[in-house]
Amino acid sequence: MSEQVGIRLNKFISESGFCSRREADKLIEQGRVTINGALPELGTKVLPGAKVAVDGKVIAASAKNKSDRVYIAYHKPVGITCTTELHVKGNIIDAIKHPQRIFPIGRLDKPSEGLIFLTSDGDIVNKILRAENAHDKEYVVTVNRPLNEHFLHKMASGVPILNTVTKPCVVTMQSKMVFRIVLTQGLNRQIRRMCEYLGFEVVKLKRTRIMSIRLAGLKPGEWRDLTEQEMAEINAAVANSSKTASTARQ
């Protein structure tokens, strides 16, 4: 088959807004996806006019300009789990109750709160995660005892966790037991692990910014559509991950 003809099945599914590419691959491996009634293999391409179905339900291709996609900013409260698995109590999907099928871009731990993006565009999820180091994320962190210069210096210069050393970052003291940190990494429970290594325990962790998009104005549990300008910045940050939509659904 010509390389120029058709679109890879997992990409077709993710761009339809059904799920991310990774989840699409799982569905294909589980035999839950068909093309024109036949079971495809991973890597199969979808030709124009072909009918793709998941569990027997036909899914439509994404609009060319992705005008049918949803991109939102959400203030995740403490206690909400960043999972699309609806059997998990307190999952983020049930918490938001958005009329369209959406999923989170990245995650925030259950005990943490703050800004997180969600979308119905499964393709951009992969692009943003692949380009994670292209944008920074800011957090306000409260610990269980007074801060000191050694702690601030070590947090900023790098801490050995998860068989690596964290990248240098910006750390500023806000008050006796509160500091602000700007990361370009997204290691598992990174801030909590960094603090624990230095003998501190995180009492409260709040993400206040992703790139220039701030949490300000959103109360815990509230969400809003991302603006065209905000989507333009996100797309610029992931430009090297291949082409993305240039505008958000308003």
C-alpha positions in Angstrom: 0.0 0.0 0.0 1.3 3.5 -0.8 2.7 5.4 2.1 0.7 8.4 1.0 -2.7 6.6 1.1 -4.8 6.3 4.2 -4.2 7.1 7.8 -2.9 4.8 10.5 -5.7 3.2 12.4 -4.6 4.3 15.9 -4.3 7.9 14.6 -7.7 7.7 13.0 -9.3 6.6 16.3 -7.5 9.2 18.4 -8.3 12.0 16.0 -11.9 11.0 16.1 -11.9 11.9 19.8 -12.7 8.4 20.9 -9.4 7.9 22.9 -5.7 8.4 22.8 -3.4 6.5 20.4 -2.1 4.3 23.2 -5.6 3.4 24.2 -6.5 2.8 20.6 -3.6 0.3 20.2 -5.0 -1.6 23.2 -8.4 -1.7 21.6 -6.9 -3.0 18.4 -4.9 -5.7 20.2 -8.0 -6.8 22.1 -9.9 -7.3 18.8 -12.5 -4.7 19.6 -11.8 -2.6 16.4 -13.0 -3.5 12.9 -12.4 -1.9 9.5 -15.3 -2.7 7.1 -16.2 -5.6 9.4 -12.8 -7.2 9.4 -10.3 -7.4 12.3 -7.2 -5.3 11.5 -3.6 -5.5 12.7 -1.6 -2.8 14.5 -0.3 -0.3 11.9 -3.2 -1.0 9.4 -4.1 2.1 7.5 -7.7 3.4 7.1 -8.5 4.2 3.5 -11.0 7.0 2.5 -14.6 5.8 2.9 -13.7 2.9 5.1 -16.0 2.2 8.2 -14.1 1.9 11.5 -16.0 0.5 14.4 -15.2 0.0 18.1 -17.3 -2.7 19.8 -19.6 -2.6 16.7 -20.2 1.1 16.9 -19.0 3.1 13.9 -16.8 6.2 14.7 -16.6 9.2 12.5 -13.4 10.8 11.3 -12.4 14.1 12.8 -13.3 17.3 11.0 -10.3 18.6 8.9 -9.9 21.7 11.0 -10.8 19.9 14.3 -13.6 22.4 14.9 -15.5 19.6 16.6 -12.8 19.0 19.2 -13.0 20.2 22.9 -10.0 21.7 24.8 -10.6 22.8 28.4 -8.7 23.9 31.5 -9.9 22.4 34.8 -9.1 23.1 38.4 -8.8 19.6 39.7 -9.7 19.4 43.4 -7.9 17.2 46.0 -9.4 13.7 45.9 -10.2 13.5 42.2 -8.2 10.8 40.3 -6.9 11.6 36.8 -8.3 8.5 35.1 -10.9 7.8 32.4 -11.8 4.5 34.0 -15.3 5.1 35.2 -15.4 2.3 37.7 -12.8 4.3 39.8 -14.6 6.3 42.4 -13.9 10.0 42.1 -12.6 9.8 38.5 -12.0 13.1 36.7 -14.6 12.3 33.9 -17.5 11.9 36.3 -16.3 15.0 38.2 -16.4 17.3 35.2 -19.5 15.8 33.6 -18.7 17.2 30.2 -21.2 16.3 27.5 -18.5 15.1 25.1 -16.0 12.3 25.6 -12.8 13.9 27.0 -9.6 12.7 28.6 -6.9 14.4 30.6 -3.5 15.5 29.2 -1.0 14.3 31.7 -2.0 13.9 35.3 -2.1 15.3 38.8 -1.8 13.0 41.8 -5.1 12.4 43.8 -3.8 14.4 46.8 -2.8 17.3 44.6 -4.9 20.1 43.1 -4.6 22.6 40.4 -4.6 23.2 36.6 -4.9 20.3 34.1 -6.0 20.3 30.5 -8.6 17.9 29.1 -9.6 17.3 25.5 -11.6 15.2 23.0 -8.6 15.4 20.6 -6.7 12.1 21.3 -4.0 13.0 18.8 -2.9 16.2 20.6 -2.6 14.3 23.9 0.4 12.3 22.5 1.9 15.4 20.9 1.8 17.4 24.2 3.2 14.5 26.2 6.0 13.9 23.7 6.9 17.7 23.8 6.6 17.8 27.6 10.0 19.4 28.1 9.0 22.3 25.7 6.9 23.9 28.4 7.1 24.6 32.1 4.7 24.0 34.9 4.5 26.0 38.1 3.5 24.7 41.5 2.9 26.2 44.9 4.0 23.7 47.6 3.5 23.6 51.4 5.7 21.4 53.5 5.6 20.1 57.0 8.4 22.2 58.5 10.3 25.4 58.0 12.3 25.8 54.8 16.1 26.4 54.8 18.7 27.5 52.3 20.1 24.0 51.8 16.6 22.7 50.9 16.0 25.5 48.4 19.4 25.1 46.8 19.1 21.3 46.4 15.6 21.5 45.0 16.8 24.0 42.4 20.1 22.3 41.4 18.8 18.7 41.2 17.8 15.8 43.4 18.5 12.1 42.8 15.2 10.2 42.5 14.0 7.3 40.3 17.5 6.4 39.1 18.2 9.9 37.7 18.9 13.4 38.9 16.1 16.0 38.4 16.9 18.8 36.0 17.8 22.3 37.4 14.7 24.3 38.0 13.5 27.6 39.5 12.6 27.5 43.2 11.5 30.6 45.3 10.5 30.8 48.9 7.0 32.2 49.4 6.7 32.0 53.2 8.1 30.0 56.1 6.9 26.6 54.9 5.7 27.4 51.3 7.7 27.5 48.1 7.1 28.0 44.4 8.7 25.7 41.9 8.8 25.7 38.1 9.5 22.4 36.4 10.1 21.3 32.8 10.0 17.6 33.8 7.1 15.4 34.7 8.6 12.5 36.6 6.2 10.4 38.7 5.3 12.2 41.9 8.4 14.3 41.2 8.0 17.1 43.7 6.8 14.8 46.5 9.8 12.5 45.9 12.3 15.4 45.8 11.0 16.8 49.1 11.0 13.4 50.7 14.6 12.8 49.7 15.6 16.0 51.5 13.6 15.1 54.6 10.5 17.2 54.0 6.9 16.0 53.6 4.5 17.8 51.2 1.3 18.9 53.0 -0.3 20.7 50.0 0.6 20.8 46.3 -1.1 23.0 43.8 -0.3 23.5 40.1 -1.0 27.1 39.2 0.3 27.4 35.7 1.1 25.4 32.5 3.1 27.6 30.1 1.4 31.0 30.3 -2.0 29.5 31.0 -2.9 30.2 34.7 -5.3 28.7 37.1 -6.4 32.1 38.3 -10.2 32.6 38.1 -11.1 28.9 38.4 -12.3 27.6 41.7 -11.8 23.9 42.6 -14.1 21.8 40.4 -14.6 24.6 37.8 -13.5 24.4 34.1 -13.5 26.6 31.1 -12.8 26.3 27.3 -9.2 27.2 26.3 -9.1 30.3 24.1 -7.8 30.4 20.6 -4.7 32.3 21.8 -4.0 29.7 24.4 -4.5 26.9 21.9 -2.1 28.7 19.5 0.6 28.7 22.2 0.0 25.0 23.0 0.3 24.2 19.3 3.4 26.2 19.0 5.0 24.3 21.9 4.3 20.9 20.3 5.0 22.0 16.7 7.9 19.7 16.4 5.7 16.7 17.2 3.9 17.2 13.9 1.0 19.4 12.8 -1.8 20.1 15.2 -5.1 22.1 15.1 -4.6 25.8 15.0 -7.8 26.8 16.8 -9.8 25.5 19.7 -13.5 24.9 19.8 -15.2 27.9 21.4 
